[in-house]
Amino acid sequence: MDSSFYNYFCSATAGFVFSAGQEEIPATISGETHEREVKYLIDTVRRMAVKKSLLLPESFTADCDRDDWIQLAMITMFECCEKYDRKRPFDNYVRFMVSRRLADRQRSLLRKNPPANREIPALYTELKKNGNS
């Protein structure tokens, strides 16, 4: 991870509310705890993007490879920093928005590249059964 991204997120999220630990009431955190939460959030967002990229077949990598997924997730996190309203924990907000954006991207790729017609393999199987029986 580039330290400039990390430094930007640390400064941009100063004073934001995080759901640190298992506390019921989210609190504003600072210092090392804040830096640790930001690093964990960046790692989580990256893992979400990598996981989504692995769910699609390899044929989709021509349109959107793993780096594109990670870039989309990080851009979404940047946008969340600008639009955050402090009504809910920031990390929950980011995870929610990133997962929605990644799902939107996945749906658009699937619409652009529809799966093979499922009737053709069924017909082939039927013909094979009738021909070889």
TORPA-4810 file (N, C-alpha, C, O; in nm, 3 decimals):
<nodes>
NODE_1_0.085_-0.117_0.000_0.000_0.000_0.000_0.089_0.122_0.000_0.186_0.130_0.075_M
NODE_2_0.056_0.217_-0.083_0.131_0.341_-0.093_0.106_0.424_0.033_-0.008_0.439_0.076_D
NODE_3_0.212_0.478_0.092_0.197_0.554_0.216_0.121_0.684_0.195_0.062_0.737_0.290_S
NODE_4_0.122_0.738_0.072_0.046_0.861_0.048_-0.105_0.837_0.061_-0.177_0.924_0.110_S
NODE_5_-0.153_0.719_0.017_-0.295_0.685_0.035_-0.326_0.675_0.184_-0.425_0.730_0.233_F
NODE_6_-0.242_0.604_0.253_-0.262_0.585_0.396_-0.264_0.719_0.469_-0.352_0.744_0.551_Y
NODE_7_-0.166_0.805_0.438_-0.160_0.937_0.503_-0.283_1.020_0.469_-0.336_1.090_0.555_N
NODE_8_-0.328_1.013_0.342_-0.447_1.088_0.303_-0.568_1.042_0.383_-0.642_1.123_0.438_Y
NODE_9_-0.588_0.909_0.391_-0.703_0.857_0.463_-0.696_0.888_0.612_-0.798_0.913_0.675_F
NODE_10_-0.575_0.885_0.668_-0.561_0.920_0.810_-0.601_1.065_0.835_-0.671_1.094_0.932_C
NODE_11_-0.556_1.155_0.747_-0.591_1.296_0.767_-0.736_1.325_0.730_-0.801_1.406_0.796_S
NODE_12_-0.787_1.260_0.625_-0.924_1.286_0.581_-1.027_1.232_0.679_-1.138_1.285_0.688_A
NODE_13_-0.992_1.128_0.753_-1.088_1.067_0.845_-1.070_1.112_0.989_-1.134_1.058_1.079_T
NODE_14_-0.984_1.209_1.012_-0.964_1.259_1.148_-1.097_1.315_1.199_-1.159_1.400_1.134_A
NODE_15_-1.139_1.268_1.314_-1.265_1.314_1.373_-1.386_1.235_1.328_-1.497_1.261_1.375_G
NODE_16_-1.369_1.139_1.239_-1.480_1.055_1.196_-1.513_0.954_1.305_-1.427_0.918_1.386_F
NODE_17_-1.634_0.909_1.306_-1.679_0.809_1.401_-1.652_0.670_1.343_-1.692_0.641_1.230_V
NODE_18_-1.586_0.585_1.419_-1.558_0.447_1.379_-1.627_0.353_1.477_-1.653_0.389_1.592_F
NODE_19_-1.656_0.234_1.431_-1.715_0.133_1.519_-1.601_0.051_1.578_-1.590_-0.068_1.551_S
NODE_20_-1.519_0.113_1.657_-1.400_0.049_1.713_-1.440_-0.058_1.812_-1.513_-0.032_1.908_A
NODE_21_-1.392_-0.179_1.789_-1.417_-0.289_1.880_-1.562_-0.334_1.880_-1.632_-0.321_1.780_G
NODE_22_-1.605_-0.384_1.991_-1.740_-0.436_2.004_-1.830_-0.340_2.081_-1.935_-0.381_2.130_Q
NODE_23_-1.792_-0.217_2.092_-1.872_-0.120_2.166_-2.004_-0.096_2.095_-2.011_-0.095_1.972_E
NODE_24_-2.108_-0.076_2.175_-2.239_-0.049_2.115_-2.246_0.094_2.062_-2.310_0.120_1.960_E
NODE_25_-2.182_0.185_2.132_-2.187_0.325_2.091_-2.057_0.359_2.020_-1.951_0.359_2.082_I
NODE_26_-2.064_0.389_1.889_-1.941_0.425_1.819_-1.884_0.556_1.873_-1.958_0.644_1.918_P
NODE_27_-1.754_0.565_1.868_-1.688_0.684_1.923_-1.584_0.736_1.826_-1.532_0.664_1.742_A
NODE_28_-1.556_0.865_1.841_-1.447_0.925_1.765_-1.317_0.878_1.827_-1.300_0.883_1.948_T
NODE_29_-1.226_0.832_1.743_-1.099_0.780_1.794_-0.986_0.865_1.738_-1.003_0.936_1.639_I
NODE_30_-0.872_0.856_1.802_-0.757_0.935_1.756_-0.629_0.859_1.787_-0.630_0.755_1.853_S
NODE_31_-0.520_0.913_1.738_-0.389_0.856_1.764_-0.366_0.724_1.695_-0.409_0.703_1.582_G
NODE_32_-0.298_0.634_1.766_-0.264_0.504_1.709_-0.387_0.419_1.680_-0.389_0.342_1.584_E
NODE_33_-0.488_0.434_1.762_-0.611_0.357_1.739_-0.674_0.398_1.607_-0.720_0.313_1.530_T
NODE_34_-0.676_0.527_1.580_-0.731_0.578_1.453_-0.650_0.526_1.335_-0.707_0.480_1.236_H
NODE_35_-0.520_0.533_1.345_-0.433_0.485_1.237_-0.451_0.336_1.213_-0.453_0.290_1.099_E
NODE_36_-0.465_0.260_1.321_-0.486_0.116_1.309_-0.621_0.085_1.242_-0.630_-0.005_1.159_R
NODE_37_-0.725_0.159_1.279_-0.857_0.139_1.218_-0.856_0.177_1.070_-0.919_0.109_0.988_E
NODE_38_-0.786_0.283_1.034_-0.777_0.324_0.894_-0.703_0.218_0.813_-0.746_0.182_0.704_V
NODE_39_-0.592_0.168_0.867_-0.517_0.063_0.796_-0.602_-0.061_0.779_-0.602_-0.123_0.673_K
NODE_40_-0.675_-0.100_0.884_-0.761_-0.217_0.876_-0.872_-0.196_0.772_-0.906_-0.288_0.698_Y
NODE_41_-0.928_-0.076_0.768_-1.034_-0.046_0.671_-0.981_-0.051_0.528_-1.048_-0.104_0.439_L
NODE_42_-0.863_0.003_0.505_-0.803_-0.002_0.371_-0.778_-0.147_0.330_-0.807_-0.186_0.217_I
NODE_43_-0.725_-0.227_0.422_-0.702_-0.369_0.393_-0.833_-0.442_0.365_-0.840_-0.527_0.276_D
NODE_44_-0.937_-0.410_0.441_-1.067_-0.473_0.421_-1.126_-0.439_0.285_-1.178_-0.527_0.216_T
NODE_45_-1.116_-0.313_0.247_-1.168_-0.269_0.117_-1.092_-0.337_0.005_-1.152_-0.377_-0.095_V
NODE_46_-0.962_-0.351_0.020_-0.882_-0.419_-0.082_-0.920_-0.567_-0.092_-0.933_-0.621_-0.202_R
NODE_47_-0.938_-0.631_0.023_-0.978_-0.772_0.022_-1.116_-0.792_-0.041_-1.140_-0.891_-0.110_R
NODE_48_-1.206_-0.697_-0.017_-1.338_-0.705_-0.079_-1.327_-0.702_-0.231_-1.395_-0.777_-0.300_M
NODE_49_-1.240_-0.614_-0.282_-1.222_-0.602_-0.427_-1.159_-0.727_-0.485_-1.200_-0.775_-0.591_A
NODE_50_-1.059_-0.780_-0.418_-0.993_-0.902_-0.467_-1.091_-1.018_-0.466_-1.095_-1.096_-0.562_V
NODE_51_-1.169_-1.030_-0.361_-1.267_-1.138_-0.353_-1.368_-1.128_-0.467_-1.403_-1.229_-0.528_K
NODE_52_-1.415_-1.008_-0.495_-1.512_-0.989_-0.604_-1.449_-1.023_-0.738_-1.516_-1.080_-0.824_K
NODE_53_-1.322_-0.989_-0.757_-1.256_-1.021_-0.884_-1.240_-1.171_-0.902_-1.241_-1.220_-1.015_S
NODE_54_-1.224_-1.244_-0.793_-1.207_-1.389_-0.802_-1.339_-1.462_-0.827_-1.337_-1.578_-0.868_L
NODE_55_-1.451_-1.397_-0.803_-1.581_-1.460_-0.823_-1.621_-1.469_-0.970_-1.707_-1.549_-1.007_L
NODE_56_-1.558_-1.387_-1.053_-1.592_-1.387_-1.195_-1.499_-1.479_-1.272_-1.384_-1.498_-1.231_L
NODE_57_-1.545_-1.535_-1.383_-1.459_-1.620_-1.465_-1.341_-1.542_-1.523_-1.344_-1.419_-1.532_P
NODE_58_-1.237_-1.615_-1.560_-1.117_-1.551_-1.615_-1.145_-1.472_-1.741_-1.073_-1.376_-1.770_E
NODE_59_-1.247_-1.509_-1.816_-1.278_-1.438_-1.940_-1.316_-1.293_-1.915_-1.310_-1.212_-2.007_S
NODE_60_-1.356_-1.260_-1.794_-1.395_-1.123_-1.762_-1.276_-1.033_-1.732_-1.292_-0.911_-1.723_F
NODE_61_-1.157_-1.090_-1.716_-1.041_-1.009_-1.682_-0.999_-0.917_-1.795_-0.926_-0.821_-1.773_T
NODE_62_-1.044_-0.944_-1.917_-1.014_-0.853_-2.028_-1.084_-0.720_-2.006_-1.030_-0.614_-2.041_A
NODE_63_-1.205_-0.724_-1.949_-1.280_-0.601_-1.923_-1.243_-0.536_-1.791_-1.241_-0.414_-1.780_D
NODE_64_-1.213_-0.618_-1.691_-1.188_-0.565_-1.557_-1.100_-0.662_-1.480_-1.149_-0.764_-1.431_C
NODE_65_-0.971_-0.632_-1.468_-0.882_-0.723_-1.396_-0.880_-0.687_-1.247_-0.949_-0.596_-1.203_D
NODE_66_-0.800_-0.759_-1.171_-0.797_-0.741_-1.026_-0.759_-0.598_-0.987_-0.816_-0.543_-0.893_R
NODE_67_-0.664_-0.538_-1.057_-0.625_-0.400_-1.024_-0.739_-0.302_-1.048_-0.753_-0.204_-0.974_D
NODE_68_-0.820_-0.327_-1.151_-0.935_-0.241_-1.176_-1.036_-0.249_-1.062_-1.096_-0.148_-1.024_D
NODE_69_-1.056_-0.369_-1.009_-1.148_-0.386_-0.896_-1.095_-0.310_-0.773_-1.170_-0.242_-0.704_W
NODE_70_-0.966_-0.324_-0.748_-0.907_-0.255_-0.633_-0.916_-0.103_-0.651_-0.947_-0.030_-0.557_I
NODE_71_-0.889_-0.058_-0.772_-0.897_0.086_-0.799_-1.039_0.137_-0.779_-1.058_0.243_-0.720_Q
NODE_72_-1.138_0.064_-0.825_-1.277_0.104_-0.805_-1.311_0.110_-0.657_-1.381_0.203_-0.614_L
NODE_73_-1.264_0.014_-0.580_-1.291_0.014_-0.436_-1.226_0.134_-0.367_-1.287_0.197_-0.281_A
NODE_74_-1.102_0.165_-0.404_-1.033_0.278_-0.342_-1.097_0.412_-0.383_-1.108_0.503_-0.300_M
NODE_75_-1.139_0.423_-0.507_-1.209_0.545_-0.551_-1.338_0.563_-0.472_-1.373_0.674_-0.433_I
NODE_76_-1.408_0.453_-0.450_-1.530_0.459_-0.371_-1.500_0.503_-0.229_-1.576_0.580_-0.170_T
NODE_77_-1.389_0.456_-0.174_-1.352_0.497_-0.039_-1.318_0.646_-0.035_-1.353_0.715_0.062_M
NODE_78_-1.250_0.697_-0.139_-1.224_0.841_-0.148_-1.355_0.918_-0.149_-1.370_1.018_-0.078_F
NODE_79_-1.450_0.873_-0.228_-1.579_0.941_-0.238_-1.653_0.937_-0.104_-1.721_1.033_-0.067_E
NODE_80_-1.639_0.826_-0.032_-1.703_0.816_0.098_-1.646_0.917_0.197_-1.719_0.970_0.281_C
NODE_81_-1.516_0.944_0.187_-1.455_1.045_0.274_-1.518_1.183_0.251_-1.537_1.260_0.345_C
NODE_82_-1.549_1.213_0.127_-1.607_1.343_0.094_-1.755_1.352_0.130_-1.803_1.461_0.162_E
NODE_83_-1.827_1.239_0.125_-1.972_1.242_0.145_-2.015_1.198_0.284_-2.135_1.193_0.312_K
NODE_84_-1.923_1.168_0.370_-1.958_1.114_0.502_-2.034_1.217_0.583_-1.994_1.333_0.592_Y
NODE_85_-2.147_1.173_0.645_-2.234_1.265_0.718_-2.228_1.250_0.870_-2.301_1.319_0.942_D
NODE_86_-2.144_1.163_0.920_-2.122_1.140_1.064_-2.247_1.091_1.137_-2.257_1.107_1.258_R
NODE_87_-2.341_1.032_1.066_-2.461_0.978_1.129_-2.446_0.831_1.166_-2.525_0.778_1.244_K
NODE_88_-2.346_0.766_1.111_-2.320_0.624_1.138_-2.168_0.605_1.137_-2.095_0.694_1.092_R
NODE_89_-2.120_0.492_1.186_-1.975_0.469_1.184_-1.920_0.471_1.042_-1.979_0.413_0.950_P
NODE_90_-1.809_0.537_1.024_-1.750_0.554_0.892_-1.711_0.421_0.829_-1.734_0.400_0.710_F
NODE_91_-1.652_0.331_0.906_-1.608_0.204_0.848_-1.726_0.121_0.800_-1.716_0.055_0.697_D
NODE_92_-1.838_0.123_0.870_-1.957_0.053_0.824_-2.009_0.115_0.694_-2.049_0.044_0.601_N
NODE_93_-2.009_0.247_0.689_-2.054_0.320_0.570_-1.967_0.285_0.449_-2.020_0.261_0.340_Y
NODE_94_-1.836_0.283_0.468_-1.744_0.253_0.357_-1.765_0.110_0.309_-1.774_0.086_0.188_V
NODE_95_-1.771_0.016_0.399_-1.790_-0.124_0.358_-1.921_-0.141_0.282_-1.927_-0.214_0.182_R
NODE_96_-2.027_-0.075_0.329_-2.156_-0.084_0.261_-2.148_-0.025_0.120_-2.194_-0.087_0.024_F
NODE_97_-2.090_0.093_0.107_-2.084_0.160_-0.023_-1.991_0.085_-0.120_-2.022_0.074_-0.238_M
NODE_98_-1.880_0.035_-0.071_-1.787_-0.039_-0.156_-1.853_-0.168_-0.206_-1.842_-0.201_-0.324_V
NODE_99_-1.920_-0.239_-0.118_-1.984_-0.364_-0.161_-2.093_-0.336_-0.264_-2.110_-0.413_-0.358_S
NODE_100_-2.166_-0.227_-0.248_-2.268_-0.193_-0.347_-2.206_-0.156_-0.480_-2.255_-0.197_-0.585_R
NODE_101_-2.099_-0.078_-0.477_-2.034_-0.035_-0.602_-1.974_-0.155_-0.674_-1.984_-0.165_-0.796_R
NODE_102_-1.911_-0.245_-0.600_-1.853_-0.365_-0.661_-1.962_-0.455_-0.720_-1.944_-0.512_-0.827_L
NODE_103_-2.073_-0.467_-0.649_-2.184_-0.547_-0.701_-2.243_-0.485_-0.828_-2.279_-0.556_-0.921_A
NODE_104_-2.252_-0.351_-0.831_-2.299_-0.283_-0.952_-2.207_-0.311_-1.070_-2.253_-0.336_-1.181_D
NODE_105_-2.078_-0.305_-1.044_-1.980_-0.332_-1.150_-1.991_-0.476_-1.198_-1.984_-0.503_-1.318_R
NODE_106_-2.009_-0.568_-1.106_-2.022_-0.709_-1.142_-2.147_-0.729_-1.228_-2.142_-0.800_-1.328_Q
NODE_107_-2.258_-0.668_-1.189_-2.381_-0.681_-1.267_-2.365_-0.621_-1.406_-2.415_-0.678_-1.504_R
NODE_108_-2.297_-0.508_-1.417_-2.278_-0.448_-1.549_-2.190_-0.536_-1.638_-2.214_-0.546_-1.759_S
NODE_109_-2.089_-0.599_-1.579_-2.006_-0.692_-1.657_-2.085_-0.814_-1.701_-2.069_-0.860_-1.814_L
NODE_110_-2.169_-0.866_-1.614_-2.249_-0.983_-1.650_-2.353_-0.950_-1.756_-2.385_-1.034_-1.841_L
NODE_111_-2.407_-0.827_-1.752_-2.501_-0.787_-1.857_-2.430_-0.774_-1.991_-2.486_-0.808_-2.096_R
NODE_112_-2.308_-0.724_-1.987_-2.231_-0.704_-2.109_-2.184_-0.837_-2.167_-2.173_-0.851_-2.289_K
NODE_113_-2.157_-0.933_-2.083_-2.108_-1.065_-2.124_-2.200_-1.172_-2.066_-2.165_-1.236_-1.966_N
NODE_114_-2.318_-1.193_-2.125_-2.411_-1.290_-2.066_-2.355_-1.432_-2.071_-2.276_-1.465_-2.160_P
NODE_115_-2.395_-1.515_-1.975_-2.347_-1.654_-1.975_-2.400_-1.728_-2.097_-2.496_-1.684_-2.160_P
NODE_116_-2.337_-1.837_-2.130_-2.376_-1.917_-2.246_-2.519_-1.965_-2.230_-2.569_-1.984_-2.119_A
NODE_117_-2.583_-1.984_-2.341_-2.720_-2.031_-2.342_-2.725_-2.169_-2.275_-2.658_-2.263_-2.318_N
NODE_118_-2.803_-2.179_-2.170_-2.808_-2.304_-2.093_-2.885_-2.414_-2.164_-2.876_-2.531_-2.125_R
NODE_119_-2.959_-2.379_-2.266_-3.036_-2.481_-2.339_-2.945_-2.567_-2.428_-2.974_-2.684_-2.451_E
NODE_120_-2.837_-2.510_-2.476_-2.748_-2.584_-2.567_-2.684_-2.704_-2.495_-2.690_-2.814_-2.550_I
NODE_121_-2.625_-2.688_-2.376_-2.571_-2.808_-2.308_-2.679_-2.911_-2.275_-2.653_-3.031_-2.280_P
NODE_122_-2.799_-2.864_-2.242_-2.909_-2.958_-2.213_-2.946_-3.037_-2.338_-2.968_-3.158_-2.331_A
NODE_123_-2.954_-2.969_-2.453_-2.983_-3.037_-2.580_-2.874_-3.138_-2.614_-2.902_-3.249_-2.658_L
NODE_124_-2.749_-3.098_-2.594_-2.637_-3.186_-2.623_-2.645_-3.312_-2.537_-2.627_-3.424_-2.586_Y
NODE_125_-2.672_-3.294_-2.408_-2.684_-3.407_-2.317_-2.799_-3.499_-2.359_-2.785_-3.621_-2.357_T
NODE_126_-2.911_-3.439_-2.398_-3.027_-3.518_-2.442_-2.995_-3.596_-2.568_-3.029_-3.714_-2.579_E
NODE_127_-2.928_-3.530_-2.665_-2.892_-3.599_-2.789_-2.793_-3.712_-2.764_-2.801_-3.818_-2.826_L
NODE_128_-2.699_-3.686_-2.673_-2.599_-3.788_-2.641_-2.665_-3.910_-2.576_-2.628_-4.024_-2.605_K
NODE_129_-2.763_-3.885_-2.489_-2.833_-3.996_-2.424_-2.909_-4.078_-2.529_-2.907_-4.201_-2.526_K
NODE_130_-2.976_-4.010_-2.620_-3.056_-4.080_-2.723_-2.968_-4.151_-2.825_-3.006_-4.258_-2.874_N
NODE_131_-2.855_-4.095_-2.857_-2.766_-4.153_-2.958_-2.686_-4.270_-2.905_-2.661_-4.365_-2.979_G
NODE_132_-2.645_-4.266_-2.780_-2.559_-4.370_-2.725_-2.636_-4.480_-2.653_-2.578_-4.584_-2.621_N
NODE_133_-2.764_-4.462_-2.628_-2.841_-4.562_-2.553_-2.884_-4.678_-2.634_-2.949_-4.769_-2.583_S
</nodes>
